[in-house]
Amino acid sequence: MEERLEDLEVKLAYQERLIGELDTLVRSFGTRLDDALREIKTLKESLRTGGEPAVGPANEPPPHY
């Protein structure tokens, strides 16, 4: 009985660690998704107004020109 209880405690510890790691991963992806959505919104607005994109490199020719 005691061995079975110890096995359950070990499994619980691994599950708690895994849940923590997954939570960190999901939060990270959420942040990246928010950033990507903001950038897409900015690009859409720029295309609608016909202006230069507010994000990214300027439309300059490469240095060898």
MIDOSE-1310 file (N, C-alpha, C; in nm, 2 decimals, decimal comma, always signed):
residues 65
meer	+0,08/-0,12/+0,00/+0,00/+0,00/+0,00/+0,09/+0,13/+0,00; +0,19/+0,13/+0,08/+0,28/+0,24/+0,09/+0,35/+0,27/-0,04; +0,39/+0,16/-0,11/+0,46/+0,17/-0,24/+0,37/+0,23/-0,34; +0,24/+0,19/-0,34/+0,15/+0,25/-0,43/+0,13/+0,40/-0,41
ledl	+0,12/+0,44/-0,28/+0,11/+0,58/-0,25/+0,23/+0,66/-0,30; +0,35/+0,60/-0,28/+0,47/+0,67/-0,32/+0,47/+0,68/-0,48; +0,42/+0,58/-0,55/+0,41/+0,59/-0,69/+0,32/+0,70/-0,74; +0,21/+0,71/-0,67/+0,11/+0,82/-0,70/+0,17/+0,96/-0,67
evkl	+0,25/+0,97/-0,56/+0,31/+1,10/-0,53/+0,42/+1,14/-0,64; +0,49/+1,04/-0,69/+0,59/+1,06/-0,79/+0,52/+1,11/-0,92; +0,41/+1,04/-0,96/+0,34/+1,07/-1,08/+0,28/+1,22/-1,06; +0,23/+1,25/-0,95/+0,17/+1,38/-0,92/+0,28/+1,49/-0,94
ayqe	+0,40/+1,46/-0,89/+0,51/+1,56/-0,90/+0,54/+1,58/-1,04; +0,55/+1,48/-1,12/+0,58/+1,49/-1,27/+0,47/+1,57/-1,34; +0,35/+1,54/-1,30/+0,24/+1,61/-1,37/+0,24/+1,76/-1,33; +0,26/+1,79/-1,21/+0,27/+1,93/-1,17/+0,38/+2,00/-1,25
rlig	+0,50/+1,94/-1,26/+0,60/+2,00/-1,34/+0,57/+2,02/-1,48; +0,51/+1,92/-1,54/+0,46/+1,92/-1,68/+0,36/+2,03/-1,70; +0,26/+2,04/-1,61/+0,16/+2,15/-1,62/+0,23/+2,28/-1,62; +0,32/+2,30/-1,53/+0,40/+2,43/-1,53/+0,47/+2,46/-1,66
eldt	+0,54/+2,36/-1,71/+0,61/+2,38/-1,84/+0,51/+2,41/-1,95; +0,40/+2,34/-1,96/+0,30/+2,36/-2,06/+0,24/+2,50/-2,05; +0,21/+2,55/-1,92/+0,16/+2,68/-1,90/+0,25/+2,79/-1,95; +0,38/+2,77/-1,93/+0,48/+2,86/-1,98/+0,48/+2,86/-2,13
lvrs	+0,47/+2,75/-2,19/+0,47/+2,74/-2,34/+0,35/+2,80/-2,40; +0,23/+2,78/-2,34/+0,11/+2,84/-2,39/+0,11/+2,99/-2,38; +0,16/+3,04/-2,26/+0,17/+3,19/-2,25/+0,27/+3,25/-2,35; +0,38/+3,18/-2,38/+0,47/+3,23/-2,47/+0,41/+3,23/-2,61
fgtr	+0,34/+3,13/-2,65/+0,27/+3,13/-2,78/+0,16/+3,23/-2,79; +0,10/+3,26/-2,68/-0,01/+3,36/-2,67/+0,05/+3,50/-2,70; +0,17/+3,52/-2,64/+0,24/+3,65/-2,66/+0,28/+3,67/-2,80; +0,34/+3,56/-2,86/+0,38/+3,57/-3,00/+0,27/+3,59/-3,09
ldda	+0,15/+3,52/-3,06/+0,04/+3,54/-3,14/-0,02/+3,68/-3,14; -0,02/+3,74/-3,02/-0,06/+3,88/-3,00/+0,03/+3,97/-3,08; +0,16/+3,95/-3,08/+0,25/+4,03/-3,15/+0,23/+4,02/-3,30; +0,21/+3,90/-3,35/+0,18/+3,87/-3,49/+0,05/+3,94/-3,54
lrei	-0,05/+3,93/-3,45/-0,18/+3,99/-3,49/-0,17/+4,14/-3,50; -0,09/+4,20/-3,40/-0,07/+4,35/-3,41/+0,00/+4,39/-3,54; +0,10/+4,31/-3,57/+0,18/+4,34/-3,70/+0,09/+4,33/-3,82; +0,01/+4,22/-3,82/-0,08/+4,21/-3,94/-0,18/+4,32/-3,95
ktlk	-0,23/+4,37/-3,83/-0,32/+4,48/-3,83/-0,26/+4,61/-3,88; -0,13/+4,63/-3,84/-0,05/+4,74/-3,89/-0,03/+4,74/-4,04; +0,00/+4,62/-4,09/+0,02/+4,60/-4,23/-0,11/+4,62/-4,31; -0,22/+4,57/-4,26/-0,35/+4,59/-4,33/-0,38/+4,74/-4,34
eslr	-0,36/+4,81/-4,22/-0,39/+4,95/-4,22/-0,31/+5,03/-4,32; -0,18/+4,99/-4,33/-0,09/+5,05/-4,42/-0,13/+5,03/-4,57; -0,17/+4,91/-4,60/-0,22/+4,88/-4,73/-0,35/+4,95/-4,77; -0,44/+4,97/-4,67/-0,56/+5,04/-4,69/-0,53/+5,19/-4,73
tgge	-0,44/+5,25/-4,66/-0,41/+5,39/-4,68/-0,31/+5,41/-4,79; -0,26/+5,31/-4,84/-0,16/+5,32/-4,96/-0,03/+5,37/-4,92; +0,00/+5,38/-4,79/+0,13/+5,42/-4,74/+0,23/+5,31/-4,73; +0,35/+5,35/-4,69/+0,45/+5,25/-4,66/+0,42/+5,17/-4,54
pavg	+0,45/+5,05/-4,53/+0,43/+4,97/-4,41/+0,51/+5,03/-4,29; +0,44/+5,04/-4,18/+0,51/+5,10/-4,06/+0,60/+5,00/-4,00; +0,60/+4,88/-4,04/+0,69/+4,78/-3,98/+0,78/+4,72/-4,09; +0,90/+4,68/-4,06/+0,99/+4,62/-4,15/+1,08/+4,72/-4,21
pane	+1,18/+4,67/-4,30/+1,28/+4,75/-4,36/+1,22/+4,84/-4,46; +1,28/+4,96/-4,48/+1,24/+5,05/-4,59/+1,26/+4,99/-4,72; +1,19/+5,03/-4,82/+1,21/+4,98/-4,96/+1,33/+5,05/-5,03; +1,44/+5,01/-4,99/+1,57/+5,07/-5,04/+1,63/+4,97/-5,13
ppph	+1,70/+5,01/-5,23/+1,77/+4,91/-5,32/+1,89/+4,85/-5,24; +1,93/+4,73/-5,28/+2,04/+4,67/-5,21/+2,17/+4,75/-5,22; +2,27/+4,73/-5,14/+2,39/+4,82/-5,14/+2,46/+4,81/-5,27; +2,45/+4,71/-5,35/+2,53/+4,70/-5,47/+2,48/+4,78/-5,59
y	+2,36/+4,85/-5,57/+2,31/+4,93/-5,68/+2,37/+5,07/-5,67
